[in-house]
Amino acid sequence: MAINVIMPKLGMAMKEGTVSVWNKKVGDSVQKGELIASINSEKIEKEIESPGEGVLLEIAVEEGQGVPPGTPIAYIGQPNETIVKKEAREEAAASISAEPKRQNPEIKRQEKADSPATLPAAVEKVRISPVARKMAAQANLDIQNLTGTGPGGRITKEDVQKALETKSQISRQEPAVLTQYESPALTEQPSRPLSGMRKVIAERMHRSLLNTAQLTINMKADITELKTLQAQSAQSVQRRIGAKLTLTDFIARAVVLSLQEHPVMNSTLLENSIRESENVHLGMAVALENGLVVPVIKHAESLSLSQLSAAIRTVADRAREGKLSSEEMKGSTFTVTNLGAYGVEHFTPILNPPESGILGIGATEDQPVYKGEQLERRTILPLSLTFDHRIVDGAPAAAFLKTIKQYLEDPFAILV
């Protein structure tokens, strides 16, 4: 004979219990004592163990549905066994009547006073699950105005959710009431859906902040000699390669050299293991009219300064023309992003997962700096390094940033 799983009585005042979740589905095998469901009353949550061994023949009470204690909520037996629900109801009634009577006369009189027969008609006819009642109270919904779709007109949490959605739609459709300080120009703002590239960027950046331990440190590099070298070599470089070497080119080369000295910054965290890459695949962030892309220069460690400069120009042009393939934007091990052209000094770049670091370049500024006892005019470059603290600690990250600074302040080392 099928075994009845009964809604237990979780307290003397409990009149109804709700199935929170089923851990098994119909047809699943169950062992005696195995957890098969969770139920709750107004204040108590309890896990239900299987009273016997077999298969779950039927779920009589669905998730979110409430029933009085003693009601069969499921049946366990042998495959294809016939369920005799009449006997189940009799057993449930017997289990209730077998409960010890511990109430004193005062409690009995109080229960009688609170019984459905003495309650107002409006209260008596509202049948609502505990979860739905709590949701309605939090949303200030009058349960008297809700329509229940559960068994016997019972109000479920889905009914409350539907009422909340309807209320929200109505409020959006109602015209806004302007105060004397407001104007239509301020309240009727244009909107556009989050889609395409903007949606991808939003999802990636949000996921990056949620799934990594990001920390940003800042440092300044004196690039006065670098700017002098860049100016003195401009004509010669133009004749040889047909283009100029930009400040970004020198910085990218300094980053590549520094990554080779600090391989932990050229690593990724995948499946709970840190993997240091033997090659530097450098991501170069490129701003577009409708978003941001990060094309990747593969094996950047094998490129000279002029070759790296040519590669940066090529991927940037392809990005702005919308010609980048998906493969050209995959596999980066470190990223460089530059906001200096916009006058930004220090900022906080967001990691491009699964990379462990990203370098932000700020705007250069001429500042008075003491060189010994002499006050000189020097060109200062702000650097902002964001790193994943799960992979790299502060000291090695600072050492890496200091190495970049040293290369930029000794530009001839970049050329070697």
Buried (B, 14 or more C-beta within 10 A) or exposed (E): EBBBBBBBBBEEEBBBBBBBEBBBEEEEEBEEEBEBBBBBBBEEEBEBBBBBBBBBBBBBBEBBBBBEBBBBBBBBBEEEBEBBBEEBBEBBEEBBEEEEEEEEEEEEEEEEEEEEEEEEEEEEEBBBBBBBBBBBEEEEBEBEEBEBEBEEEBBBBEBBEBBBEEEEEEEEEEEEEEEEEEEEEEEEEEEEEEEEEBEBBEEBBEEBEEBBEBBBBBBBBBBBBBBEBBEEBEEEBEEEBEEBBBBBBBBBBBBBBBBBEBBBBBBBBEEEEBBEBEBBBBBBBBBEEEBBBBBBBBEBBEBEBBBBBBBBBEBBEBBBEEEBEEEBBEEBBBBBBBBBEEEBBBBEBBBBBBBBBBBBBBBBBEEEBEEEEEEEEBBBBBBBBBBBEBBBEEEBBBBBBBBBBBBBBEBEEBEE
